[in-house]
Amino acid sequence: MHTTGRKALRGSAFIWIAYIGFIFIDPILDPRPHLWLKTLAAVAVFLPLYLWYFASCNKRSQLWLVVAMAALGAITVPWNSGGTTFFIYAAAFLPFTLSSIRWILTGFAAEILLLCAEAQWLHAPGLHVSWITVAINSFLLVMIGGGNIFFAQNRRSEAKLRLAHEEIETLAAVAERERIARDLHDVLGHTLSVIVLKAELARRLLDHNDPDAALRARNEMAEVESTARIALAEVREAIGGYRSRGLASEIESARRTLAAAGVTLHADAREIRSIGLSAAEETVLALALREAVTNIVRHAHARTCHLRFATQDGVRRLIIEDDGEAAAIREGNGLRGMRERIEGLGGRFAVEHGQGTRLELHLPTKPSPANA
């Protein structure tokens, strides 16, 4: 698990431990010494299991700890109805331990059946298993466990997206270094060799006290200067080429990110050349595309995404459209930042929900007064 995610999970352990207080309700209402002793013993067994679960990074070990919590609940419930809290803890942790929803639901069903069995066969004087207890705690078990399925799946999706971004950034950095090395070799390799040879020749000519040799050395140094200027211009051109690939590079990065999430991107990066973007506009659209792709991967559950550029009535438009779930997304920091950057260039931002989500970014073809 990601370091930040594990710190957050361990921090929440101190909050969730407060629910153990429900097991003390029976001893408080019936303060017999032996009930208090058994309750404290159950808590003493539970706490190491609970803390071990948060400290462990091994899913198999965590699964056995969840099973141990449920078993502790089965042992405790007959004499303390608050022992059902252990079942709820087990149900709450199960979605974070197993990735298969089918097996998670099977675990919930097993816990409910165990509670029903105790209500059927262990209901006797002095025991605290009743059908009301079973009904209430089965409801809580399903609600809390079911809610955690959503949070666990969302956490896994974010982890996959984070890993995909990290892998893409690593691959992109490696590819960029290799490309720079190739280009610099192509641009400077031959040119620097020529400069070295001509400089050596000029030095040898100057060693001769001959006017003709001095003239030839002068000509050689002039050629060195000319060659160096050409090389400098080629290097600047290469660097300029790297700076101008912002949005096109972001489209290819988006293609790889969406592909990692099972989404096919339909786009042609060459269309960028036909809409005449400035460096600032290209940067804003690249950042907007990155945020849109992140939202598609996290929320849309789409299969395809279409990316189109168009210029009409003095407005350049970037349209990002997916065929996923059209649930309304609250405008958070990402969408708000996207809107502010677009509006800062005199543009407009619009989101439409129909059969999927359609995001339109409008930029004027002429500079806005604010940016003139």
Sequence and secondary structure as in RCSB ss.txt:
>XXXX:A:sequence
MHTTGRKALRGSAFIWIAYIGFIFIDPILDPRPHLWLKTLAAVAVFLPLYLWYFASCNKRSQLWLVVAMAALGAI
TVPWNSGGTTFFIYAAAFLPFTLSSIRWILTGFAAEILLLCAEAQWLHAPGLHVSWITVAINSFLLVMIGGGNIF
FAQNRRSEAKLRLAHEEIETLAAVAERERIARDLHDVLGHTLSVIVLKAELARRLLDHNDPDAALRARNEMAEVE
STARIALAEVREAIGGYRSRGLASEIESARRTLAAAGVTLHADAREIRSIGLSAAEETVLALALREAVTNIVRHA
HARTCHLRFATQDGVRRLIIEDDGEAAAIREGNGLRGMRERIEGLGGRFAVEHGQGTRLELHLPTKPSPANA
>XXXX:A:secstr
  HHHHHHHHHHHHHHGGGGGGGGHHHHHS  HHHHHHHHHHHHHHHHHHHHHHH   HHHHHHHHHHHHHHHHH
HTTT GGGHHHHHHHHHHHHHH   HHHHHHHHHHHHHHHHHHHHHS  TT    HHHHHHHHHHHHHHHHHHHH
HHHHHHHHHHHHHHHHHHHHHHHHHHHHHHHHHHHHHHHHHHHHHHHHHHHHHHHHHS  HHHHHHHHHHHHHHH
HHHHHHHHHHHHHHHHHHTTHHHHHHHHHHHHHHHTT EEE  GGGGGGS   HHHHHHHHHHHHHHHHHIIIII
  SEEEEEEEEETTEEEEEEEE S        HHHHHHHHHHHHTT EEEEEESSSEEEEEEEESS  GGG 
